[in-house]
């Protein structure tokens, strides 16, 4: 695309698979550069597709919009992409590890519940007593 060619927001939405409302929202957050206007309408160059792909990748990694904004604008100018990703990914991996640990505890409790042979519902809380002691106290606190 040459410098004089540009895309409407509808064309960007079609090519990127991102809704026009989301594109406007990303602009309002400062995640996308404000496009020039022609006849009062936004006009984008192809670089917007790269920005939208970056936002999609960060969202796929579980980043919040606030974290995406930090990735895009929260570093000193000239900060290499690797340093940006490293700073944010290290924190996000710790969050993911906590989520995975919780999911594993949930799986253990649900698996035990599938073997429930209780005659009274109030006895079901005792299912955890059959779990190994090191897991039992932790799981009871988190249920």
Secondary structure, 3 states (H helix, E strand, C coil): CCCCCCECHHHHHHHHCCCHHHHHHHHHHCCCCCCEEECCEEEECCHHHHHHHHHHHHHHCCCCHHHHHHHHHCCCCCCCHHHHHHHHHHHHHHHHHHHHHHHHHHHHHHHHHHCCCCCCHHHHHHHHHHCCHHHHHHHHHHC
